Amino acid sequence: MTADTVPPSGATAYERIVEAEVAMEMVNRERTRLQQRIYALEQTDPAEADQLRQVAIKLYYQLRSIDPDSPTHNAAIIASYRGRTGPGCP
C-alpha cells in the first residue's frame, strides 16, 4: 500500500496499521524539518522561532491523534502531507 492508495473502509487491521505508520512518518518528517528551522532561527530571530515552536506543538498533537482505528483521519493526514514531505516518502 502506498500513500496514493487509501484502504477501503473494510481494510484489514494490518492495512490500517500500515496506513497509520505512513501518516506518522509523514508528520515526523515535517516535524524534523520544522525543528531544523527552529534551531537555525534561535539566534537570529527568536520571535520567529517561538512562533514555529507553537506549530511544532500542533504537529506533536497531530502525531498523537494518529490511530489505526481512525482510517478516515489518517487518510486526511496523508492527503494533506502528500507532495510536501520530500523524496523517498510514500
N, C-alpha and C positions, 0 to 999 in steps of 0.2 A: 504494500500500500504506500502511496506517495501523498504529498500534500495536495496534489491535484485530484485525488480521489477521496471523497468523504464517504465513509462506510454508511450503508443504509441503516435505517432505524433497527433493523433486525441483525445488526452486526454481531459477530461473536465477541465474547469477552476479550479474547486475545486482540482482535481488531480494535476494540475500544481502548485497550491499554496502549497499543502501538500509536493510535491517534493522539492519546494524551501525552505520550512521550515526545511525539513530534511537536506538539504545541509547547511543551515545556522547553524543548531545545530551542525553538524559535524565540521564546520570551527570554531565555537565558542568554542567547546571542545578543539580543537587543540590550539587555542589562549590562553585559560586558562592554559593549560599545559606549554605553552611557557612563559607566564607571571610568572608562579611559578618558572620556571627555571631561568629567568632573575633576579627575586628577590633574589634567592639563590646565584647567582653569583655576584651580585653587589659589595659585599665587598671583595670577594676572587679573582675574575677575571673580572675587569671592562671592559677589552678589549673584552672578550667573550660576556659579557652582551650587549655591544654596537653592536656587530655583530648580536646577537639574536634580538635586537630591530629592526634591518633592516628587518629581517624575519617577525617580528610582523607587520611591516608596510605593507609588501606584503600580509600577511593574512588579514589585515584590508581591503585592496583594493579588495582582492578576495571576502570577505564577501559582500562588496558593489556591486560587479558585479552580485550577485545572483538576478535573476528576474524570476517571474513565466512565463513570456513570452519568456524565453530562455531555453526551456526544455532540449535541447541538451547540453548546457553549464552546467546546473545544474546536469544532469546525469553524465557528466565528472567529476565534483567536487565530487559527491557521490562516484563514482568508485575510484577516487584517494585516498579518505579517508577511504574506506571500510577496516575494519580489523585493522585500526590504532587508532580508536577513543575510544576503550575500551568497557567493558561490559555494557550492557544496551542500547547501541546506536543502532539505527535501521540499 
